[in-house]
């Protein structure tokens, strides 16, 4: 699990915290900006398959609050891939790929599993 890719936003405090903790633990981390550098068309389906819709969609985000009822209904029905690709800030961050494993968010459960 040596090469770690952290997908996030440069100004996201949680992403900064995760990146700093992983680097402090001596891990080799590649940061990928989820808005400008990530190939979301390829990644979102993989992340959805690995972690599921409920974990990947950030329903606390400002972007979620701006969605209309029809878009929210699509997400609730499990049709979220296109919406996540079009609105990267709907993706809960960070998304961390460590080998074949995918982790979403940075919590007390995630940090020891990676770091």
trRosetta pair geometry for C-beta under 8 A, 3 or more apart (Angstrom, degrees):
i j d omega theta_ij theta_ji phi_ij phi_ji
1 4 7.3 38 162 -72 81 90
1 98 4.6 29 -165 161 105 101
1 99 4.3 -77 -106 -20 67 121
1 101 7.1 -8 -118 26 118 118
1 114 7.4 -140 155 -139 134 61
2 27 7.7 -175 -159 -149 49 77
2 28 6.2 26 163 38 82 115
2 99 7.8 79 21 -63 50 93
3 28 6.0 -43 -109 92 53 113
3 30 7.1 9 -173 -3 90 112
3 98 8.0 171 89 -139 47 51
3 99 7.6 118 58 -67 74 54
4 22 6.2 -119 89 -172 157 144
4 27 5.5 19 9 160 137 123
4 28 6.6 148 25 85 84 58
4 29 4.8 -32 81 -107 107 71
4 30 7.1 174 90 22 52 70
4 96 6.3 -9 -172 -170 103 101
4 97 7.1 162 -157 83 52 54
4 98 4.9 -8 -110 -100 89 83
4 114 6.7 86 -119 -171 139 116
5 29 7.6 143 -102 -162 20 62
5 30 4.9 -25 -110 69 71 101
5 32 5.9 13 -177 -4 101 120
5 96 7.1 161 83 -155 52 51
5 97 4.5 2 54 53 101 103
6 15 6.8 136 156 -157 118 88
6 18 6.2 165 -140 114 138 119
6 19 5.7 -171 86 -86 167 87
6 22 7.1 -174 -54 24 136 158
6 29 5.5 13 -6 -172 116 112
6 30 7.1 172 23 81 71 47
6 31 5.3 -27 71 -108 101 62
6 32 7.0 167 82 24 47 73
6 94 5.1 -9 -168 178 91 146
6 95 7.8 146 -160 77 46 46
6 96 5.2 -12 -106 -105 69 84
7 32 5.0 -29 -102 74 70 102
7 33 8.0 43 -154 149 63 5
7 34 4.8 85 170 -81 94 95
7 38 5.5 57 -137 -90 119 138
7 43 7.3 129 -80 172 163 159
7 91 7.8 -32 122 122 120 142
7 93 7.2 -118 108 -127 73 92
7 94 6.1 147 71 -168 52 83
7 95 4.3 -13 59 61 114 95
7 96 7.3 -158 22 -74 73 36
7 97 7.5 53 -13 -7 104 95
8 12 5.3 -118 172 52 108 137
8 14 7.6 -145 -144 91 137 83
8 15 3.1 155 156 -120 153 135
8 18 7.3 150 -46 55 157 129
8 19 7.6 -126 43 -43 144 112
8 31 7.0 -59 45 -154 95 92
8 32 7.8 108 22 71 54 57
8 33 7.4 -56 82 -121 45 42
8 34 5.9 8 -111 -19 6 112
8 93 4.5 110 -124 -169 85 123
8 94 3.9 -49 -67 -106 118 95
8 95 7.3 175 -62 24 70 62
9 12 4.0 98 64 -22 96 110
9 15 5.8 165 52 7 56 157
9 33 6.6 57 -118 -146 44 78
9 34 6.1 -61 -59 33 70 103
9 35 6.6 47 -104 -11 92 110
9 89 7.5 29 -57 -105 140 86
9 93 6.4 -21 6 -143 87 175
10 15 7.4 -97 -99 99 14 137
10 16 8.0 61 -176 -70 42 93
10 31 7.7 84 -92 156 77 137
10 33 6.1 -25 -31 -102 94 107
12 15 3.9 68 82 10 111 113
12 16 6.6 178 89 -12 57 83
12 93 5.5 -16 167 103 168 143
12 94 7.4 152 98 -64 141 82
13 16 5.6 -54 -147 36 33 113
13 17 6.3 35 154 -21 66 106
14 17 5.6 -53 -147 35 32 114
14 18 6.4 31 154 -18 65 106
14 93 6.2 135 84 104 119 88
14 94 6.6 -161 119 -18 96 81
14 105 7.4 -50 169 -154 142 60
14 106 5.2 170 180 35 96 120
15 18 5.8 -54 -146 37 31 110
15 19 6.2 31 155 -18 65 109
15 31 7.9 94 168 -141 112 111
15 93 5.5 -29 -64 150 106 120
15 94 4.7 113 -109 -65 80 108
15 106 7.7 172 -85 -19 32 136
16 19 5.8 -57 -146 39 28 111
16 20 6.2 27 157 -17 64 109
17 20 5.9 -57 -146 38 26 109
17 21 6.3 24 157 -17 63 109
17 106 6.1 157 90 116 106 156
18 21 5.9 -58 -146 38 28 109
18 22 6.3 24 159 -16 65 109
18 94 5.1 -121 56 19 159 136
18 96 7.0 -134 169 -65 140 130
18 106 4.1 -128 -75 -95 112 143
18 111 7.5 -138 -122 -96 77 90
19 22 6.0 -58 -146 38 27 108
19 23 6.2 21 158 -13 64 111
19 29 6.0 174 -141 123 73 154
19 31 6.1 12 -114 -85 134 119
19 94 7.8 125 -45 -57 83 160
20 23 5.9 -60 -145 42 27 108
20 24 6.1 29 156 -21 65 110
21 24 5.7 -54 -144 37 28 112
21 25 6.4 25 155 -17 63 108
21 106 7.8 138 34 -164 140 128
21 111 6.1 -41 137 -141 152 116
21 115 5.8 -59 140 -91 99 151
22 25 5.7 -59 -151 38 31 109
22 27 4.4 -66 176 60 85 129
22 29 4.8 89 112 -61 132 140
22 114 6.6 -39 -104 127 107 117
22 115 5.5 -127 -103 -96 60 95
23 26 7.7 63 179 -63 34 14
23 27 6.6 -93 -83 59 30 75
23 29 5.9 -89 -66 22 81 126
25 115 4.1 160 -25 -168 170 95
27 114 7.3 17 -96 151 168 89
27 115 6.4 -107 -22 -123 136 62
32 37 4.9 -137 -165 99 78 120
32 38 5.2 101 143 -75 118 85
33 36 4.6 6 100 45 127 91
33 37 4.5 95 50 13 81 106
33 38 6.9 -134 92 -18 45 88
34 37 7.7 -29 -54 52 13 77
34 38 4.9 -3 -133 1 45 142
34 40 7.4 72 -172 -77 76 110
34 88 4.7 167 136 175 98 127
34 89 7.9 134 99 -75 123 47
34 91 6.2 -137 -179 65 148 134
34 93 6.7 -122 -12 -97 153 121
34 95 7.3 100 -96 24 126 109
35 38 7.6 70 13 24 16 101
35 88 4.9 -174 -92 68 60 146
35 89 7.3 15 -80 -51 108 83
38 43 5.9 -54 176 17 109 152
38 88 7.1 132 56 -127 127 137
39 42 4.4 14 123 29 112 114
39 43 5.9 125 85 -17 68 99
40 43 5.5 -65 -127 50 36 103
40 44 5.1 39 178 -31 78 108
40 84 7.0 -155 -179 124 123 85
40 85 4.5 156 122 -128 119 73
40 88 6.2 -124 -80 -93 150 101
41 44 7.0 -27 -115 23 15 107
41 85 5.7 60 -80 -135 60 137
42 45 7.4 -76 -175 35 26 100
42 46 7.1 12 148 -9 62 118
43 46 5.6 -69 -156 41 40 111
43 47 5.9 33 156 -19 78 110
43 95 7.7 118 163 112 127 151
44 47 5.7 -57 -142 40 31 109
44 48 6.1 32 159 -20 66 107
44 56 8.0 116 -150 171 75 148
44 81 5.2 132 127 -148 124 80
44 84 5.0 150 -136 98 134 125
44 85 5.4 -102 -8 -66 156 87
44 91 7.6 -115 -108 -90 95 128
45 48 5.7 -53 -143 37 30 112
45 49 6.3 31 157 -19 64 106
45 81 5.9 26 -77 -129 74 135
46 49 5.9 -57 -150 37 28 110
46 50 6.2 20 155 -14 64 112
46 102 7.3 162 135 -67 93 149
47 50 5.7 -60 -143 42 30 107
47 51 5.8 -24 176 26 69 113
47 56 5.6 116 136 -113 110 136
47 91 7.8 32 115 -144 160 121
47 95 5.9 -29 -120 -151 139 143
47 102 5.8 -173 -120 -174 69 152
47 104 7.3 101 -168 -75 110 115
48 51 7.0 -78 -125 57 18 75
48 52 6.8 49 -167 -120 55 13
48 53 6.2 25 -143 -70 96 65
48 56 6.0 -81 -93 11 63 162
48 80 7.3 166 -108 73 132 103
48 81 6.2 -69 -26 -85 157 94
48 84 7.9 173 -62 28 114 159
50 101 8.0 137 -167 -162 135 41
50 102 4.1 76 121 40 154 136
51 55 4.5 -104 160 80 104 131
51 56 5.4 120 93 -54 118 97
51 102 5.8 -107 -39 106 110 119
51 104 5.2 92 -159 -15 163 131
52 55 5.3 79 71 17 88 101
52 56 6.7 -177 90 -5 41 99
53 56 6.1 -71 -138 43 26 103
53 57 5.9 9 177 -9 69 115
53 75 7.1 160 -176 -177 122 75
53 78 5.8 -130 -37 -124 159 63
53 80 5.5 125 -134 20 109 140
54 57 7.0 -56 -131 37 18 98
55 92 6.9 -101 157 39 56 145
55 104 5.1 123 149 66 105 147
55 105 7.7 -105 -176 -8 92 116
56 80 7.7 152 89 106 115 141
56 84 7.1 -4 138 -113 118 151
56 91 6.1 -37 175 -139 84 75
56 92 6.0 -158 -165 24 29 99
56 95 7.7 28 -131 -94 89 120
56 104 5.9 -113 -95 -117 59 157
57 64 7.4 105 167 -95 96 121
57 75 5.9 109 -125 -166 162 126
57 80 5.9 -80 -73 -163 126 159
57 84 7.1 -109 -95 -84 81 112
57 90 6.0 -24 -143 161 75 96
57 91 7.4 -62 -107 -107 37 39
57 92 6.8 44 94 -25 11 97
58 61 4.2 69 112 -28 113 114
58 63 7.7 68 80 53 105 106
58 64 6.4 -138 103 -35 67 126
58 89 7.6 -82 58 153 134 57
58 90 5.9 -176 44 -176 87 39
58 91 6.4 39 -7 113 107 13
58 92 4.1 145 -70 -78 93 69
58 93 7.3 -20 -60 0 143 71
59 64 5.0 150 -143 -156 42 164
60 64 6.9 65 32 37 12 143
61 64 4.7 108 61 -2 81 98
61 65 7.3 -145 100 -2 51 84
61 89 5.7 164 -176 144 144 89
61 90 6.0 -158 57 -112 150 43
62 65 5.6 -55 -155 35 39 114
62 66 6.7 34 150 -18 67 106
62 89 7.4 -23 58 138 85 135
63 66 5.8 -61 -153 36 34 108
63 67 7.1 50 149 -39 64 93
63 87 5.2 153 -178 174 140 125
63 89 4.5 140 -26 94 142 106
63 90 5.0 -108 102 -68 134 76
64 67 5.9 -40 -160 6 38 116
64 72 7.7 80 -168 -101 79 99
64 90 6.2 117 -65 -125 79 87
67 71 4.1 -121 -169 88 106 126
67 72 5.1 131 114 -53 124 83
67 75 7.7 20 161 -10 167 132
67 83 7.8 36 -116 -163 132 133
68 71 5.3 94 54 11 69 101
68 72 7.2 -135 100 -2 34 92
69 72 5.7 -57 -146 40 33 111
69 73 6.1 37 154 -24 67 106
70 73 5.6 -53 -148 34 30 114
70 74 6.7 36 151 -23 62 100
71 74 5.6 -47 -154 28 35 115
71 75 6.8 35 149 -17 63 101
71 83 6.2 131 -165 -119 100 137
72 75 5.6 -53 -154 34 36 112
72 76 6.3 34 150 -17 68 106
73 76 5.6 -53 -144 40 34 112
73 77 6.1 31 155 -18 66 109
74 77 5.8 -61 -147 40 28 109
74 79 4.5 -78 -175 79 84 106
74 80 6.7 139 125 -81 87 56
74 83 6.4 138 100 -36 127 138
75 78 7.9 69 175 -51 30 13
75 79 7.2 -97 -79 67 25 59
75 80 4.5 58 -123 -91 71 107
75 83 6.3 -81 -73 63 95 157
79 82 7.4 -10 161 25 83 101
79 83 7.8 88 121 -5 69 113
80 83 5.2 -70 -158 50 58 112
80 84 5.5 57 148 -26 90 106
80 90 7.9 -146 -174 132 111 137
81 84 5.9 -60 -147 36 27 109
81 85 6.3 25 157 -18 64 108
82 85 5.7 -55 -147 37 31 112
82 86 6.2 24 157 -12 66 110
83 86 5.9 -59 -144 43 29 106
83 87 5.9 -21 169 28 67 110
83 90 6.5 -29 135 62 93 168
84 87 6.6 -77 -128 64 23 74
84 88 7.2 61 173 -104 62 40
84 90 5.4 -123 -112 83 64 116
84 91 5.6 82 -159 -67 105 93
85 88 7.6 4 -156 -71 22 72
87 90 4.5 60 108 -12 107 115
88 91 5.7 -39 -170 13 56 115
91 95 6.4 -42 159 -34 122 124
92 95 7.5 106 85 -63 66 85
92 104 5.3 67 88 173 114 109
92 105 5.6 -25 147 -63 119 89
93 105 7.4 87 98 -93 22 45
94 104 7.8 -157 97 -147 42 41
94 105 7.2 133 47 -106 51 10
94 106 6.0 45 28 -42 95 105
95 102 6.8 -14 -174 -168 92 97
95 103 7.4 158 -160 82 45 52
95 104 5.5 -11 -108 -106 72 73
96 102 7.2 149 79 -159 52 47
96 103 4.3 -13 60 60 103 101
96 104 7.7 -165 21 -73 74 28
96 106 8.0 87 -25 -81 130 83
96 110 7.3 121 35 180 136 123
96 114 6.1 -14 131 -101 149 157
97 101 7.3 155 -155 84 49 51
97 102 5.7 -19 -100 -102 69 71
97 103 8.0 -169 -73 23 25 73
98 101 5.1 -19 68 67 85 102
98 103 6.8 20 6 -2 110 113
98 114 5.2 -167 -52 -126 158 97
101 113 7.8 -127 147 149 154 117
103 110 4.8 120 -176 -144 130 112
103 113 6.7 158 -93 87 137 127
103 114 6.1 -88 -1 -52 160 126
104 110 7.9 -131 64 -96 33 142
105 110 6.1 178 93 -24 76 153
106 110 5.7 -119 -132 78 36 136
106 111 6.4 59 -168 -63 79 93
107 110 5.0 90 45 11 70 100
107 111 6.9 -141 85 -11 31 91
108 111 6.4 -44 -130 30 26 111
108 112 7.5 17 174 -6 55 103
109 112 7.5 -74 -166 36 22 95
109 113 6.9 15 152 -16 59 120
110 113 5.8 -72 -156 38 34 113
110 114 6.4 6 163 -2 73 113
111 114 6.5 -74 -148 45 27 95
111 115 5.3 -12 179 12 70 124
112 115 6.4 -64 -110 55 25 89
